[in-house]
Every structure is written in C-alpha cells, then in structure tokens.
C-alpha cells in the first residue's frame, strides 16, 4: 500500500486533533468550531525504520457542501491520490445519511477504509458503537484523540500495514509568509512552490490555519509557512479568528525569517504598522514585499516607494522587493533575497572587527557625559545566540541613553552589511577576558 493516508469525515468530529496526535505536532488548528480546516494540511507518521508515512488532514463535509466549492474539490483530489482513508466519526452521531453517502462514494473509488470512532470519552451508559457496524467496514478503531485513548493501537496498525518512504524532514531555514488578510500570501506560496496547493480567494480570511510547504533554491531546502492574515482588532472577532491569529503569531516566533507582505494597491495602514511591531517585538529577521504591483503604473509605483521609505527605515532597514505574485514578476529576486538573508543568519563576526566598528562609531558620535563622568566602551564581541547579539563591555554602561543604543544598532548593521536582521546589543561591566 502507498504511504499516503487521508483523514476524512464530517466537520467537527476531531480530524485535526487526530492528525496532530498521529504526527506528534500541533500543526492543525484545533477548536470546537465547524469548518475550521479548509486547506489540506500535510504531516508525517514515522515508523521504526525512520521512514515516513504521509498523512493529510482534509476539510470536513457538511449537508450544505457545494460540489463546486474549491475546498471540496481539493479534498476530493486528496482522497483520489491516497490509498487509505481514515474515516472519522463522533460517538455522539454514529449513523446518519451524510456519512452513509460519503462512505458509499469512497467505496466507488476503490479505497481501503478504516472507520475511526472518536470521542469515546463522551460515551454514556446508553451509548454503543453498534451503529458503526452498519457501514460494513471491517476495521473499526475506538479512540479518544483528546485523551490519547486508542492512539497507540491505531499507530501500530498504520505502521504495520502502510509502507513508509525515506523523506528528509530537515530544512535550511523556516520562512513564514505574513501580512493582512487578502494581501496575496497564498498566491505567493503557490508561485514559490510552482503549484496551486493553497486555495486563493478575493474573500479575506480564506486561510485560517498555518500550512507548511517546501521549496528548494540553490540546493537549500526551505520550509514555507502560509499563515492566516493578521486582521485588526475587533470587538466582534470570533473565537475561530482569535485562535487563528494566536497560531499565526506563534508561527512567526518559531520561524527563522518572515516575509512581510504588503498590498501595493492600498496605502500602508495602521494594521501594517502593528504587524511590523510584532516583528520587532519578536526580533525577527524579515523581508518586506510589496505585492500586486501589476495593478499600478510606473508613476504610482514611484509615489508608493516614497511613501514606504519611512516604513522600511524603521524595520531594521529590511530589504524591500516589489513584485506581483499572480504575474510571477520579480519572484526570482525574492528567492535570492530569502537565500541571502538566510545565509547571513549563522554568520559569525570576529571580536576584533566588532571592536573596531564600535570604536569608529564612538569616534563618529561620542557618548554623552553622565554626571560629568565619561562613559567608556572598551570592546565588543558576538554572543552565541539564536539572534544576532553583540555584547559591549565598558563602564557606566547603565547610563547609556536608548537613543545611543539605536544609533549603535544602526551603525553595526550598516558596517556589517546586514539588512533585515535585527541586532540586539547587550551591555556588560565585565572586564576584557582577552587581556
């Protein structure tokens, strides 16, 4: 049997939670809300031989599902490409006409079906799984994905009956695509990976989950994550959108680089500035991308460049790329910039170079006096950290004003030819260990 499994069923029966349990990740958004999963989420179940079995979390079916709906078509395509179907049902509603219809359609596709009776933690004395046998499916598993009941037995069965393949899960850097709703994030993902995996729509909020994809550039494998749009605060925001935004913010924290997408057909909004503040708060390396330039003429692009200049200057002088994801314009430039920025993240700088830059910075702009006493900065060195951190040693460092701290960050970034990578400066009274 092939190494691809689709998790299928009606909405809100626990498909995404089961997906997370089997893949040992919290990739799929789990919330007690109908229709949360829209795009297809992909993960892996790893067997004893360290081989991978591919699992797909699909969007749920309802009585009102439109067969012309893009989400429905995507789910059917995923089912067609898989040989094994995990059909998930809730113990609270085991037999209904919709499940019967879906299972009959799956049988016509000549698919191997395993019936998963979920939420057995909610069983009461009068509840029984007898109705599940009416579907005529041989393999039935009773589980509670929430309480991990039956998960080990299900995993063992899948590992023993589905062959795995050697798939590398290692990647060079993790890149999150962020921005307001409807700024073109999913379209950009589709263009970068050269396929239409993500569903795109003019309707804001189409993407609610964070979906992983891969693309390779210069023999380096990048993990791309399409995120839900970060919408402005609203009193009537739904629970789903609140969870979705938290999921997006967590993805930004865990990514190595963020590609911040702006809609060039609109002026920079307050929400765009808030998103930039998130990046600065998380100290996240980033690239600014102005999308949809195909909607502007040369004069409008020139005006927009002047308008966005200040925005770029307050964002660690991040690289700024003008492109059209839908027209594939300047996509190669973005790939090159992502590669360049990623390559610099692990760069190490000698203490002698950093100290020389520090001395030049102080000579160009001397430190202010503190209570008629001089503040002396003696030497600088790079600290081992996930972020670019420079430790500066000296005396009376607690008296250094914040404005001078910003000046040093900017000076180091310029002399080290670093764009889009925030520099964190830490001051220490410690004596020079090299003397």
Secondary structure, DSSP 8 states (H G I E B T S, - for coil): --SEEEEEEBTTSSHHHHHHHHHTS--S---SSTT---S-EEEEEE-TTS-EEEEEE---B-TT--TT-HHHHHHHHHHHH-SEEEEEEETTS---HHHHHHHHHHHHTT-EEEEEEE-GGG--TT--SGGGGGG--S-EEE-BTTTTBTHHHHHHHHHHHS--B------SEEEEEEESTTSSHHHHHHHHTTS--S---SSTT---S-EEEEEEETTEEEEEEE--------TT--HHHHHHHHHHHHHHHH-SEEEEEEETTS---HHHHHHHHHHHHTT-EEEEEEE-GGGS-HHHHHHHHHHHHHHHHTTTT--EEE-BTTTTBTHHHHHHHHHHHHHHHT----HHHHHHHHHHHHHHS----BTTB--EEEEEEEE-SSSEEEEEEEESGGG--HHHHHHHHHHHHHHTT--S--EEEEEE----TT-
